[in-house]
Amino acid sequence: MATKGISLLILPELTTLHQRLHGYLKLIAECDEDGRTRLSRRAFKPPIHISKAYWNDHSLLLNVMSPTAGLLQGDSIDIDVCTHPRTSLTLSSPAALRIHKMENGLARLTQAYHVASNSFVEMNPEWLIPQAQSSFLQKTILNIEAGGELLFIEAFAPGRVAHGETFSFDRFDSHLRLSYDNRLSALEHFSLSDRTSLQPWKGSIKNAFYISAFLVSEKLEQNSEIWKEIHALQSSDILVGCSQLAQGPCWSVKLLSEKPEVARRMIEQIRQLFYLAIGRHCSNLRRQ
């Protein structure tokens, strides 16, 4: 007679089961005979996906997203975006990018943007959220030809604040290089780890939501009204700073706030001020 029993299935950690994903996004934007921007190359592979391109008579809008839960241990993404003259390309992310808990190793994002003369690129992602016990490495290269225009935004959250996670990740490294007309304009290395640089942040700022933006256009000058307007946005809820970079018509804007909704509202205001200053139409990002 057979004996009935209970079988237990014990699953290992998600990171153990996970097959590493090495995704990419490759875009080349060109101008057609009617003056509209079109993609002559459009290739992607998970964990990255893009929406159908939308031309709004001013710029070509693409929503870039992750169809997976985010980046897990060993995942990597390689982004390569190149524009030709007389093009306008707007890249937006409608959802946050989450970096999940890891046993060891890290996740990587490598991105390169080449902006041709007389072309425009906006990169405007949602929050990057490194969760507890995660490690993330990001490398960014921005090459702008003389006469090219760029709005490049990065938004960094300190963790899953609603779950009580604030600076609970193991490591966050970001390397950025910006060149204008083949001259180095900015070189940044932003590094946070639990063992070193995280300690002052934990002690002085409870929930630091950080946004960095690079504004590039020959239509911007030191005495442009936009800089006074940006400084005027500072309040008790947010710290705002901006300065011109070493080479070319390139500026850096930094925002820091304990309130993510305030930081997001401020960067949208700065975005609209930038478009007004350079005489371009500010595209609806269609995130709703």
C-alpha positions as CSV (number, residue, x, y, z in Angstrom):
1,M,0.0,0.0,0.0
2,A,1.4,3.4,-1.0
3,T,2.0,5.9,1.7
4,K,0.8,9.4,1.1
5,G,3.2,12.2,1.9
6,I,3.8,15.9,1.5
7,S,6.4,17.1,-1.0
8,L,8.2,20.4,-0.3
9,L,9.7,22.4,-3.1
10,I,12.3,24.8,-1.9
11,L,13.3,27.5,-4.4
12,P,16.7,29.1,-4.3
13,E,17.1,32.9,-4.4
14,L,15.9,34.7,-7.6
15,T,19.4,35.8,-8.4
16,T,20.6,32.1,-8.4
17,L,17.9,31.1,-10.9
18,H,18.3,34.2,-13.0
19,Q,20.0,33.9,-16.4
20,R,22.2,36.9,-17.0
21,L,20.8,39.3,-19.6
22,H,23.1,41.3,-21.9
23,G,20.8,43.7,-23.6
24,Y,21.4,46.7,-25.9
25,L,19.8,49.6,-27.7
26,K,21.3,50.9,-31.0
27,L,19.8,53.9,-32.6
28,I,20.8,56.1,-35.6
29,A,18.6,59.1,-36.4
30,E,18.6,60.7,-39.8
31,C,16.6,63.5,-41.5
32,D,14.3,62.5,-44.4
33,E,13.4,64.5,-47.5
34,D,10.5,66.1,-45.7
35,G,12.6,67.4,-42.8
36,R,11.3,64.8,-40.4
37,T,13.6,62.7,-38.1
38,R,13.5,59.0,-38.8
39,L,15.4,56.0,-37.5
40,S,17.7,54.4,-40.0
41,R,18.8,51.9,-37.4
42,R,16.6,50.6,-34.5
43,A,17.8,47.5,-32.7
44,F,17.2,46.4,-29.1
45,K,17.4,43.3,-26.9
46,P,16.1,42.7,-23.4
47,P,16.3,43.8,-20.6
48,I,15.6,46.9,-22.7
49,H,12.7,47.7,-25.0
50,I,11.5,50.8,-26.9
51,S,8.0,52.0,-27.9
52,K,6.9,52.8,-31.4
53,A,8.5,56.1,-32.5
54,Y,6.2,59.1,-32.5
55,W,6.8,62.2,-34.6
56,N,5.1,65.4,-33.1
57,D,6.2,67.7,-35.9
58,H,9.1,68.9,-33.8
59,S,11.0,65.9,-32.4
60,L,10.9,62.1,-32.6
61,L,9.8,60.6,-29.3
62,L,10.8,57.2,-28.1
63,N,9.9,55.6,-24.7
64,V,12.7,53.4,-23.4
65,M,11.8,50.8,-20.8
66,S,12.7,47.5,-19.2
67,P,10.1,44.7,-19.8
68,T,11.7,42.8,-17.0
69,A,11.5,43.6,-13.2
70,G,14.7,45.7,-13.5
71,L,18.4,44.7,-13.5
72,L,19.5,41.7,-11.6
73,Q,23.0,40.4,-10.7
74,G,25.1,40.0,-13.9
75,D,22.7,42.0,-16.2
76,S,24.1,44.6,-18.5
77,I,22.8,47.1,-21.0
78,D,24.7,48.8,-23.8
79,I,23.1,52.0,-25.3
80,D,24.5,53.6,-28.5
81,V,22.7,56.6,-29.9
82,C,23.9,58.6,-32.9
83,T,22.2,61.5,-34.7
84,H,22.8,63.0,-38.1
85,P,22.4,66.8,-38.9
86,R,19.0,68.4,-38.8
87,T,17.5,65.7,-36.5
88,S,15.7,66.0,-33.2
89,L,15.4,63.0,-30.9
90,T,13.7,62.8,-27.5
91,L,14.2,59.7,-25.3
92,S,12.1,59.2,-22.2
93,S,11.6,56.4,-19.6
94,P,8.1,56.1,-18.3
95,A,9.0,53.9,-15.4
96,A,11.8,53.7,-12.8
97,L,14.8,51.4,-13.4
98,R,15.3,49.2,-10.3
99,I,18.6,47.6,-9.4
100,H,17.7,44.5,-7.4
101,K,19.3,42.7,-4.4
102,M,22.4,40.7,-5.3
103,E,24.4,37.9,-3.6
104,N,27.6,39.2,-5.3
105,G,28.6,40.8,-8.6
106,L,26.9,43.8,-10.1
107,A,24.7,45.1,-12.9
108,R,26.1,47.5,-15.6
109,L,24.9,50.2,-17.9
110,T,27.1,51.6,-20.6
111,Q,25.8,54.4,-22.7
112,A,27.2,56.6,-25.5
113,Y,25.5,59.5,-27.3
114,H,26.9,61.2,-30.4
115,V,25.1,64.4,-31.2
116,A,25.8,65.8,-34.7
117,S,26.1,69.5,-35.6
118,N,22.7,71.1,-36.0
119,S,20.9,68.2,-34.3
120,F,19.3,67.9,-30.9
121,V,19.0,65.0,-28.3
122,E,17.1,64.9,-25.0
123,M,17.6,62.0,-22.6
124,N,15.0,62.1,-19.8
125,P,14.7,59.0,-17.7
126,E,12.6,58.3,-14.6
127,W,14.3,57.5,-11.2
128,L,17.1,54.9,-11.0
129,I,16.5,53.1,-7.8
130,P,19.3,50.9,-6.3
131,Q,17.7,48.6,-3.8
132,A,19.2,47.1,-0.6
133,Q,22.3,44.9,-1.2
134,S,22.7,45.9,-4.9
135,S,25.7,47.0,-6.8
136,F,25.6,49.1,-10.0
137,L,28.2,50.5,-12.4
138,Q,27.3,53.1,-15.0
139,K,29.5,54.6,-17.7
140,T,28.4,57.5,-19.9
141,I,30.0,59.1,-22.9
142,L,28.5,62.3,-24.4
143,N,30.1,63.5,-27.7
144,I,28.6,66.7,-29.1
145,E,29.8,68.2,-32.4
146,A,30.0,72.0,-32.7
147,G,26.5,73.3,-33.2
148,G,24.8,70.3,-31.6
149,E,22.4,70.6,-28.7
150,L,21.8,68.3,-25.8
151,L,19.6,68.0,-22.6
152,F,20.9,65.0,-20.7
153,I,19.2,64.2,-17.4
154,E,20.0,61.6,-14.7
155,A,17.7,61.0,-11.7
156,F,19.0,59.0,-8.7
157,A,16.9,57.8,-5.8
158,P,18.5,56.7,-2.4
159,G,16.5,53.4,-2.5
160,R,13.0,52.1,-1.8
161,V,12.2,54.9,0.6
162,A,8.6,53.7,1.1
163,H,9.9,50.4,2.3
164,G,12.4,52.0,4.7
165,E,15.4,51.5,2.5
166,T,17.6,54.6,2.4
167,F,21.2,54.2,1.1
168,S,21.0,50.5,1.8
169,F,22.7,49.4,-1.4
170,D,26.3,48.1,-1.4
171,R,27.8,50.1,-4.3
172,F,26.8,52.8,-6.8
173,D,29.4,54.0,-9.4
174,S,28.9,56.5,-12.2
175,H,31.5,57.6,-14.6
176,L,30.7,60.4,-17.2
177,R,32.7,62.1,-19.9
178,L,31.3,65.0,-21.9
179,S,33.2,66.4,-24.9
180,Y,32.2,69.3,-27.1
181,D,33.8,69.8,-30.5
182,N,36.4,67.1,-29.6
183,R,37.4,69.0,-26.4
184,L,36.8,67.6,-23.0
185,S,34.2,69.6,-21.1
186,A,33.3,67.5,-18.1
187,L,34.7,64.4,-16.4
188,E,32.7,63.1,-13.4
189,H,33.1,60.1,-11.1
190,F,30.3,59.7,-8.7
191,S,30.9,56.8,-6.2
192,L,29.0,55.7,-3.2
193,S,29.5,52.6,-1.1
194,D,28.4,51.4,2.3
195,R,31.9,51.3,3.6
196,T,33.0,54.8,2.7
197,S,31.2,57.6,1.1
198,L,27.7,56.6,2.1
199,Q,28.2,57.4,5.8
200,P,28.2,61.2,5.6
201,W,25.0,61.1,3.4
202,K,23.2,58.8,5.9
203,G,24.1,61.2,8.7
204,S,23.2,64.5,7.1
205,I,20.5,63.9,4.6
206,K,17.7,61.5,5.4
207,N,16.3,60.9,1.9
208,A,18.5,62.5,-0.8
209,F,16.9,62.5,-4.2
210,Y,19.5,63.8,-6.7
211,I,19.0,65.0,-10.3
212,S,21.8,66.0,-12.6
213,A,21.3,67.7,-16.0
214,F,23.7,68.8,-18.7
215,L,22.5,71.6,-21.0
216,V,24.4,72.2,-24.2
217,S,23.6,74.8,-26.9
218,E,25.5,77.7,-28.6
219,K,22.4,79.8,-27.9
220,L,23.2,79.8,-24.2
221,E,25.5,82.4,-22.8
222,Q,26.8,83.4,-19.3
223,N,24.4,86.3,-19.1
224,S,21.4,84.4,-20.4
225,E,18.3,84.9,-18.3
226,I,17.8,81.2,-17.8
227,W,20.5,81.0,-15.1
228,K,18.8,83.6,-12.9
229,E,15.5,81.8,-13.4
230,I,17.1,78.5,-12.3
231,H,18.7,80.0,-9.2
232,A,15.4,81.5,-8.3
233,L,13.8,78.0,-8.1
234,Q,15.8,77.2,-4.9
235,S,13.7,77.0,-1.8
236,S,13.6,75.3,1.6
237,D,12.5,72.1,-0.1
238,I,15.3,71.9,-2.7
239,L,18.9,72.9,-3.3
240,V,19.7,74.1,-6.9
241,G,23.0,74.9,-8.5
242,C,24.3,75.5,-12.0
243,S,27.7,76.4,-13.5
244,Q,29.4,76.6,-16.9
245,L,31.7,73.7,-17.8
246,A,35.3,74.0,-18.9
247,Q,34.9,73.9,-22.7
248,G,32.1,74.9,-25.1
249,P,28.6,76.2,-24.5
250,C,28.0,73.5,-21.8
251,W,26.4,73.9,-18.4
252,S,25.7,71.6,-15.5
253,V,22.7,71.8,-13.2
254,K,22.3,69.8,-10.0
255,L,19.2,69.4,-7.8
256,L,19.0,67.8,-4.3
257,S,15.8,67.3,-2.3
258,E,14.3,65.0,0.3
259,K,11.0,65.2,-1.7
260,P,11.0,63.3,-5.1
261,E,7.9,65.1,-6.3
262,V,9.6,68.5,-5.7
263,A,12.8,67.4,-7.5
264,R,10.7,66.1,-10.5
265,R,8.7,69.3,-10.7
266,M,11.8,71.4,-10.6
267,I,13.6,69.6,-13.4
268,E,10.5,69.9,-15.6
269,Q,10.6,73.6,-15.0
270,I,14.3,73.8,-15.9
271,R,13.5,71.6,-19.0
272,Q,10.9,74.1,-20.1
273,L,13.2,77.1,-19.5
274,F,16.0,75.4,-21.5
275,Y,13.7,74.8,-24.5
276,L,12.5,78.4,-24.3
277,A,16.1,79.7,-24.2
278,I,17.2,77.8,-27.3
279,G,14.0,78.4,-29.3
280,R,12.8,74.8,-29.5
281,H,9.4,73.2,-28.9
282,C,9.2,71.3,-25.6
283,S,7.8,67.8,-26.4
284,N,5.1,66.1,-24.3
285,L,6.8,63.0,-23.0
286,R,3.5,61.0,-23.1
287,R,4.3,59.2,-19.8
288,Q,0.7,59.0,-18.7
